Amino acid sequence: MSKAYVVAEIQVTRPEPYAEYRVLSTASVDQYGGQFLVRGGTRLQKEGGDDQHHEGWRTVLVEFPSLAQAQLWYDSVEYSKAKAIRQANSIGRLFIVEGVATAA
């Protein structure tokens, strides 16, 4: 079974209300077996255009045990409130990508 990764590139537009997103999203990721691998940090653009991304953007990478589990998390009641806060207080994009299958 392949792991799956949630990738988000986010610029927070309203930091105060967004703070609750961090608390709720962390709890929901934990509940659904996810693990934060990247949560902000320095970004060094090496190739390709980066017109949209500049100071203030953050990259987040979350690992889940499977694509199905990542999808369950994203569609969950637990994440729905956090998602609404993120969408109202930031701009960006989020996607789920399946990893490479590894031998057991």
N, C-alpha and C positions, 0 to 999 in steps of 0.2 A: 504494500500500500504506500502511495506517495504522500508526502507531507504537502501542505498547502501554505501559501503565504499571502497575507493581506498587506498590500502596499498602499500607503497614503502619502500624498504630498499636500500639505496644508499650510495656509497662511491664516492665522488667527486675526480676525478683524475686531472682535470685542472680547478682550482678555478676561474681564471680570466674570461675565456669564459663562465663558468657555471653561473656567476652572472646574465647574461641576462635571463637565464632560470627562475630564481626566480621571476623576474618582469613579464615576459610573462605568466608564469604558474599561478601566483596570479590573474592576470587580467582575464584569461580564466576560472579559477575556480569560481571567482565571477560572471562572465557573465552567467555561466551555473548553478547557484544556489547552488554551493558547499560551504563548510565551512571547513577550516583547524581546526582539533582537536588536532593534534600533528604535530609538525614541528621541528624535532631534539629533543633535550633534553636528559637527562641522561637515559641510557638504563641499566637495571639490568637483566642479563640473569639468570633465576631461574631453568629452566629445559631444557633438551635436549641439543644436541650438538650445538655449536656456532662456529664451525671451520672457517667458512667463514667471520664471523663478528667480528670485533675488533675495536681498536681505529680508529676513522675517519669515521665510518659508521654512518648514521643517519636514523631514522625511521620517515616516514611521514604518517599521517592518515587524509583523507579528507572525509567528509560526504556529500552525495548527497541525494536529496529527493526520488530518486528511482534508480533502476538498469538501467532503460532505460535512465535516465538523465545522469548518470555516463558514460554510453556507448556513448551517444551523445557528452559529453565533450571530452572523450578520442579520438574519431574519428573526432573531429571538426577541421576546418581550423584554428581556433584561437589557438588551442593547438598544431597543427602539427609543427609549427616552434619551439615552446618550447621543444617539444618531441625530435626533431632532435638535438637540443643543448644538452639536457640531455644525450641522447644516445651517442653523440660524446665526452662528457666530464666527464662521470662517468661510473661506473659499478654498477650492482645491479639487483633488480627484482621489478616488479610492478604488482599488480593484483587487481581485483575488486571483492568484495564479497557482497552478498545480506544479509541484516540484518534480524532480526526477525520481523515479522508483529506484529503491535500493534493495539489494539482496538481503534476505533475512538471515 
